[in-house]
Amino acid sequence: MYNGKLKYEETQFDLNDIQLPDSTNVMLILGDPDKAFKLSFYPNDGVGLMRMEFIITNAIGIHPMALVKFGELKDDVAKKKIAELTPPYPHKKKYFTDKLSQGVATIAAAFYPKDVIVRMSDFKTNEYANLIGGKDFEPVEENPMLGFRGASRYYNDLYKEGFGLECEAIRMVRDEMGLTNVKVMIPFCRTVEEGNKVIAVMKRYGLEQGVNNLEIYVMAEIPSNVLLAEEFAKIFDGFSIGSNDLTQLTLGIDRDSSIVSNLFSEQNAAVKQTIATMITKAKHAGAKIGLCGQAPSDFPEFAQFLVEQGIDSISFNPDALLKGIGNIIQAESHVDL
């Protein structure tokens, strides 16, 4: 019935013939453990951003605090759903740590011994509220993008025990399963003081920086991260520039707004100057610095800009990887590295 209705073009690539760039590490952005082993055969230097949210949404589906406080849940419907999903688990918290550790370990094993940098959860409050039992634990915010998200949650009593489950899952992967290629990344860390609080909470929950070679990175996605990069570098092992949030906050643009989204561009001069400053400061501090985003694959000139600045790594979604590699190799050929 549908054969021949749409024209399409199929292109095949021999991955064995693709060479990685000489000076810039090429990494992947991943979230789905089911695709990990297949994608590990793509040309890559590891996983620069593993999104924990995918596993929480698809393999767990339950708000971690609803498992921590299962006996206190007021939502009978949510309580029934949780009971149906977790029958083998008398201690509901174990359900979360088992499922999350299994998902992270699958990706870490697929890419071992290459680095797999796992970003701790970065849902916004409205997204957390959509998890089973979540409405009992999440405030209603007018602008969740700039609200109770990222690092601010991890030491707050409203979520700290939930963050403890995330830490326990990572500890299981590293210390019990032996997948020490897993590194940890903290998103949306507004201040240096906040960074210190998070690192202290992680230590309390069994993830101590430097022990068993644990490295803790931070997303560079807020102007304060750039302005105080030297101070952040004293407490974190490296940075990953989150170009989406950094662009939004540099230009004051909500890229989801249909009215002003046309002004969103990583290639804006102010954004590029902010990124260049971040890379320079990180390099001077001796900290690793990478970038996660679409622009280096979409725009060869943006890839060249990053290479010229001396970026250590660039992470791509799998569908943009090959084009990104080509852009970086072309950029390196024009830059005296």
MOPE-V663254 format. One record per pair of residues at least 12 apart in sequence whose C-alpha atoms are under 8 Angstrom apart, sorted by sequence separation. I is the first residue (numbers start at 1). GAP is how many residues later the second one is. D is the distance in whole Angstrom. If there is no record, write none. Layout:
I,GAP,D ; I,GAP,D
This chain:
126,12,8 ; 125,13,6 ; 251,13,8 ; 104,14,8 ; 125,14,7 ; 126,14,7 ; 125,15,7 ; 126,15,8 ; 28,16,7 ; 125,16,7 ; 248,16,7 ; 27,17,5 ; 30,17,7 ; 247,17,7 ; 26,18,5 ; 27,18,5 ; 28,18,6 ; 29,18,6 ; 126,18,7 ; 218,18,7 ; 247,18,7 ; 296,18,8 ; 25,19,8 ; 26,19,5 ; 27,19,5 ; 28,19,5 ; 29,19,6 ; 30,19,6 ; 31,19,5 ; 125,19,6 ; 217,19,5 ; 220,19,6 ; 247,19,6 ; 251,19,8 ; 297,19,8 ; 25,20,6 ; 26,20,8 ; 27,20,5 ; 28,20,6 ; 29,20,5 ; 30,20,5 ; 31,20,5 ; 62,20,7 ; 124,20,6 ; 216,20,6 ; 217,20,5 ; 218,20,7 ; 219,20,6 ; 220,20,6 ; 221,20,6 ; 250,20,7 ; 251,20,8 ; 291,20,8 ; 27,21,5 ; 28,21,7 ; 29,21,6 ; 30,21,6 ; 31,21,6 ; 124,21,6 ; 137,21,7 ; 215,21,8 ; 216,21,6 ; 217,21,5 ; 218,21,5 ; 219,21,5 ; 220,21,4 ; 221,21,5 ; 250,21,6 ; 290,21,6 ; 293,21,8 ; 303,21,8 ; 307,21,7 ; 29,22,8 ; 31,22,8 ; 32,22,6 ; 33,22,8 ; 70,22,7 ; 125,22,8 ; 215,22,6 ; 216,22,7 ; 217,22,6 ; 218,22,6 ; 219,22,6 ; 220,22,6 ; 221,22,7 ; 244,22,8 ; 289,22,6 ; 290,22,5 ; 291,22,6 ; 292,22,6 ; 293,22,7 ; 294,22,7 ; 20,23,7 ; 31,23,5 ; 32,23,7 ; 124,23,8 ; 125,23,6 ; 217,23,7 ; 219,23,6 ; 221,23,8 ; 222,23,7 ; 223,23,7 ; 243,23,7 ; 289,23,6 ; 290,23,4 ; 291,23,5 ; 292,23,5 ; 293,23,6 ; 294,23,8 ; 297,23,6 ; 304,23,8 ; 19,24,8 ; 20,24,7 ; 31,24,7 ; 68,24,7 ; 124,24,7 ; 125,24,7 ; 221,24,5 ; 222,24,5 ; 247,24,6 ; 250,24,8 ; 288,24,7 ; 289,24,7 ; 290,24,6 ; 291,24,6 ; 292,24,6 ; 293,24,8 ; 297,24,7 ; 303,24,6 ; 304,24,7 ; 307,24,7 ; 18,25,7 ; 67,25,5 ; 68,25,6 ; 124,25,5 ; 221,25,4 ; 246,25,8 ; 290,25,8 ; 298,25,8 ; 303,25,6 ; 307,25,7 ; 67,26,5 ; 123,26,7 ; 220,26,7 ; 223,26,7 ; 294,26,7 ; 297,26,6 ; 298,26,8 ; 304,26,8 ; 15,27,7 ; 122,27,6 ; 123,27,8 ; 222,27,7 ; 223,27,7 ; 297,27,4 ; 300,27,5 ; 304,27,4 ; 308,27,6 ; 15,28,7 ; 122,28,5 ; 221,28,8 ; 222,28,8 ; 296,28,6 ; 297,28,8 ; 299,28,8 ; 300,28,8 ; 303,28,7 ; 304,28,7 ; 307,28,7 ; 64,29,7 ; 67,29,8 ; 121,29,7 ; 189,29,7 ; 266,29,7 ; 280,29,7 ; 120,30,8 ; 184,30,8 ; 186,30,7 ; 188,30,8 ; 189,30,7 ; 276,30,8 ; 279,30,7 ; 280,30,8 ; 297,30,7 ; 300,30,8 ; 301,30,8 ; 183,31,6 ; 184,31,6 ; 185,31,6 ; 186,31,6 ; 187,31,6 ; 188,31,6 ; 279,31,7 ; 296,31,7 ; 300,31,7 ; 64,32,7 ; 180,32,7 ; 182,32,8 ; 183,32,5 ; 184,32,5 ; 185,32,4 ; 186,32,5 ; 187,32,5 ; 188,32,8 ; 190,32,7 ; 279,32,6 ; 296,32,8 ; 180,33,7 ; 183,33,6 ; 184,33,6 ; 185,33,5 ; 186,33,6 ; 188,33,7 ; 189,33,8 ; 191,33,7 ; 276,33,6 ; 180,34,7 ; 183,34,8 ; 185,34,7 ; 188,34,7 ; 190,34,7 ; 191,34,8 ; 241,34,8 ; 151,35,6 ; 167,35,7 ; 171,35,6 ; 190,35,7 ; 267,35,7 ; 60,36,7 ; 150,36,7 ; 151,36,6 ; 152,36,8 ; 171,36,6 ; 189,36,8 ; 150,37,5 ; 151,37,6 ; 152,37,7 ; 168,37,7 ; 170,37,8 ; 175,37,8 ; 195,37,8 ; 150,38,5 ; 151,38,5 ; 152,38,8 ; 164,38,7 ; 167,38,6 ; 168,38,7 ; 60,39,7 ; 149,39,7 ; 150,39,7 ; 151,39,8 ; 167,39,7 ; 168,39,8 ; 192,39,7 ; 196,39,7 ; 59,40,7 ; 60,40,8 ; 167,40,7 ; 192,40,6 ; 195,40,7 ; 59,41,8 ; 164,41,6 ; 152,42,7 ; 155,42,7 ; 151,43,7 ; 155,43,6 ; 239,43,8 ; 56,44,7 ; 151,44,7 ; 154,44,6 ; 238,44,8 ; 55,45,6 ; 120,46,7 ; 155,46,6 ; 151,47,7 ; 154,47,8 ; 55,48,6 ; 226,48,7 ; 239,48,7 ; 241,48,7 ; 243,48,7 ; 229,49,7 ; 233,49,7 ; 238,49,5 ; 239,49,6 ; 240,49,6 ; 241,49,6 ; 242,49,6 ; 243,49,7 ; 244,49,7 ; 82,50,7 ; 237,50,6 ; 238,50,4 ; 239,50,5 ; 240,50,5 ; 241,50,4 ; 242,50,6 ; 243,50,6 ; 81,51,8 ; 223,51,8 ; 226,51,7 ; 230,51,6 ; 237,51,7 ; 238,51,6 ; 239,51,6 ; 240,51,5 ; 241,51,6 ; 242,51,7 ; 52,52,8 ; 226,52,5 ; 229,52,6 ; 230,52,7 ; 233,52,7 ; 240,52,7 ; 229,53,7 ; 78,54,6 ; 79,54,7 ; 233,54,6 ; 78,55,5 ; 226,55,8 ; 230,55,6 ; 75,58,7 ; 220,58,8 ; 73,60,8 ; 75,61,8 ; 74,62,8 ; 73,63,8 ; 47,64,8 ; 118,64,7 ; 120,64,7 ; 46,65,6 ; 63,65,7 ; 116,65,6 ; 117,65,6 ; 118,65,6 ; 119,65,6 ; 120,65,6 ; 122,65,7 ; 50,66,7 ; 52,66,7 ; 63,66,8 ; 66,66,8 ; 100,66,8 ; 104,66,8 ; 115,66,5 ; 116,66,5 ; 117,66,5 ; 118,66,5 ; 119,66,4 ; 120,66,6 ; 121,66,8 ; 47,67,8 ; 48,67,8 ; 49,67,7 ; 50,67,6 ; 51,67,6 ; 52,67,6 ; 66,67,5 ; 112,67,7 ; 114,67,6 ; 115,67,6 ; 116,67,6 ; 117,67,6 ; 118,67,6 ; 119,67,6 ; 120,67,7 ; 46,68,5 ; 47,68,6 ; 48,68,6 ; 49,68,5 ; 50,68,5 ; 51,68,6 ; 52,68,6 ; 53,68,6 ; 63,68,5 ; 66,68,7 ; 97,68,6 ; 101,68,5 ; 105,68,6 ; 113,68,6 ; 115,68,7 ; 117,68,6 ; 119,68,7 ; 45,69,6 ; 46,69,5 ; 47,69,5 ; 48,69,5 ; 49,69,6 ; 50,69,6 ; 51,69,8 ; 52,69,6 ; 53,69,7 ; 62,69,5 ; 63,69,6 ; 65,69,8 ; 96,69,7 ; 97,69,7 ; 100,69,6 ; 101,69,6 ; 104,69,7 ; 112,69,6 ; 33,70,6 ; 36,70,7 ; 37,70,7 ; 40,70,6 ; 45,70,8 ; 46,70,6 ; 47,70,6 ; 49,70,6 ; 51,70,8 ; 53,70,7 ; 61,70,6 ; 62,70,5 ; 63,70,6 ; 109,70,7 ; 32,71,8 ; 33,71,7 ; 36,71,5 ; 40,71,6 ; 61,71,6 ; 62,71,7 ; 63,71,5 ; 66,71,8 ; 97,71,7 ; 98,71,7 ; 101,71,7 ; 102,71,8 ; 108,71,6 ; 62,72,7 ; 65,72,7 ; 93,72,7 ; 97,72,5 ; 101,72,6 ; 105,72,8 ; 33,73,6 ; 37,73,5 ; 108,73,7 ; 33,74,5 ; 36,74,6 ; 37,74,8 ; 57,74,7 ; 105,74,7 ; 108,74,6 ; 36,75,8 ; 68,93,7 ; 65,94,7 ; 68,94,7 ; 65,96,7 ; 65,97,5 ; 64,98,5 ; 64,101,7 ; 48,242,8 ; 49,243,7 ; 48,244,7 ; 29,263,8 ; 48,266,8 ; 49,266,7 ; 48,267,5 ; 47,268,7 ; 39,279,8 ; 24,283,7 ; 27,286,7 ; 29,286,6 ; 24,287,7 ; 25,287,6 ; 26,287,6 ; 27,287,6 ; 28,287,5 ; 29,287,5 ; 30,287,7 ; 24,288,5 ; 25,288,4 ; 26,288,5 ; 27,288,4 ; 28,288,5 ; 29,288,5 ; 30,288,8 ; 23,289,8 ; 24,289,5 ; 25,289,6 ; 26,289,6 ; 27,289,6 ; 28,289,6 ; 29,289,7 ; 24,290,7 ; 26,290,8 ; 28,290,6 ; 28,293,7 ; 26,299,7 ; 21,304,7 ; 24,304,8 ; 20,305,7 ; 21,307,7 ; 22,307,8 ; 21,308,5 ; 20,309,8 ; 23,309,8 ; 22,310,8 ; 21,311,8 ; 23,314,8
